[in-house]
């Protein structure tokens, strides 16, 4: 998961607070672990399955989705 390390470093360079960086990276890592995939191989279906696997508050789902969309944009994955 070297790409997650690079992603975190890039977020830090952009001025994100450490807690925000951790939250973004953790969301990607949790989704990838759930999907049993490398983060760079996540699909829309993986994300939707992960978001639906556990009951979460609407605000939490929105935030997780935002974190995963940011990852996809950074890594060049389709949104």
SULGICOR-V292620 format. One line per field, one symbol per residue. ss: DSSP state (H for helix, E for strand, C for the rest). burial: + if it has 16 or more other ideal C-beta (glycine too) atoms within 10 Angstrom, else -. A space follows every 10 residues. Layout:
# SULGICOR-V292620
ss = ???
burial = ???
This chain:
# SULGICOR-V292620
ss = CHHHHHHHHH HHHCCCCHHH HHHHHHHHHH HHHHHCCCHH HCCHHHHHHH HHHCCCCHHH HHHHHHHHHH HHHHHCCCC
burial = ---+--++-- +----+---- +--++-++-- ++-++---+- -+---++--+ +--------- ---+--++-+ ++----+--
